[in-house]
Amino acid sequence: MNFTEHGIKGIKDVPARLAAARQLFESKGAKMHSYFLTMGQYDAVSILEAPDEETGMSLAIAIAGQGNIRTTTVRAFTEAEIPGILDKLP
């Protein structure tokens, strides 16, 4: 994530915004596992788990739509999923 100008002006509200986001995620069957402020290309990184990709994407859009952040979404595969992926190699 990267903070927008609006988001950085309200940076002290991050703890409250995180609490609200966690409640929203849980209401949709998703979970925020962790949130990190970061140095470098991105301002923050969050590890989320959703029941399906559509739910995850809709939550990312809803959070970004508040105007505080711009998101970059990456689909990650767990270590347990790797054998199934490799089994499908030609």
C-alpha positions in Angstrom: 0.0 0.0 0.0 1.0 3.6 -0.5 -0.6 6.4 1.4 -2.4 9.1 -0.6 -2.0 12.7 0.3 -5.2 12.5 2.2 -4.0 9.4 4.0 -0.7 10.8 5.1 -2.4 13.9 6.5 -4.4 11.6 8.7 -1.6 9.3 9.6 -2.3 9.4 13.3 -5.7 7.8 12.5 -4.0 4.6 11.3 -4.7 2.6 14.5 -8.4 3.4 14.3 -8.5 2.7 10.5 -6.9 -0.6 11.1 -9.5 -1.6 13.8 -12.3 -0.6 11.4 -10.7 -2.6 8.6 -10.4 -5.7 10.8 -14.0 -5.5 11.7 -15.0 -5.1 8.1 -12.9 -8.1 7.0 -14.3 -10.3 9.8 -17.8 -9.4 8.8 -17.1 -10.8 5.3 -15.4 -13.9 6.6 -11.9 -12.5 5.9 -9.0 -11.9 8.3 -6.1 -9.4 8.5 -3.2 -11.5 9.8 -0.7 -8.6 10.1 0.0 -5.0 9.1 3.4 -3.4 8.8 4.6 0.1 8.1 7.4 -0.3 5.7 10.4 1.7 4.4 11.1 1.8 0.7 8.8 1.5 -2.3 5.7 0.8 -0.3 4.4 2.6 2.9 2.7 -0.4 4.3 2.1 -4.1 3.8 -0.8 -6.2 5.1 -1.2 -10.0 5.1 -4.9 -10.8 4.5 -6.9 -14.0 4.1 -10.3 -14.1 2.4 -12.7 -17.0 1.7 -12.3 -16.4 -2.0 -10.5 -14.0 -4.4 -13.7 -12.0 -5.1 -14.2 -11.2 -1.5 -10.6 -10.3 -1.1 -10.7 -8.0 -4.1 -14.0 -6.4 -3.0 -12.5 -5.6 0.4 -9.3 -4.1 -1.2 -11.5 -1.9 -3.3 -13.7 -0.9 -0.4 -10.6 0.1 1.7 -8.9 1.9 -1.1 -12.2 3.7 -1.9 -11.9 5.5 1.5 -9.2 7.6 -0.1 -6.3 6.9 2.4 -4.3 4.4 0.4 -3.6 3.0 -3.0 -3.3 -0.7 -3.1 -1.2 -3.2 -5.0 -2.7 -6.7 -4.7 -0.6 -9.9 -4.9 -2.1 -13.4 -4.8 0.2 -15.6 -2.7 0.2 -19.4 -2.6 0.9 -21.2 0.6 3.6 -23.8 1.0 0.9 -26.5 1.1 -0.5 -25.3 -2.3 2.9 -25.6 -4.0 2.8 -29.4 -4.7 -0.6 -29.0 -6.4 0.7 -26.2 -8.6 3.8 -28.2 -9.5 1.7 -31.3 -10.3 0.0 -29.3 -13.1 3.3 -28.6 -14.9 3.4 -30.1 -18.4 
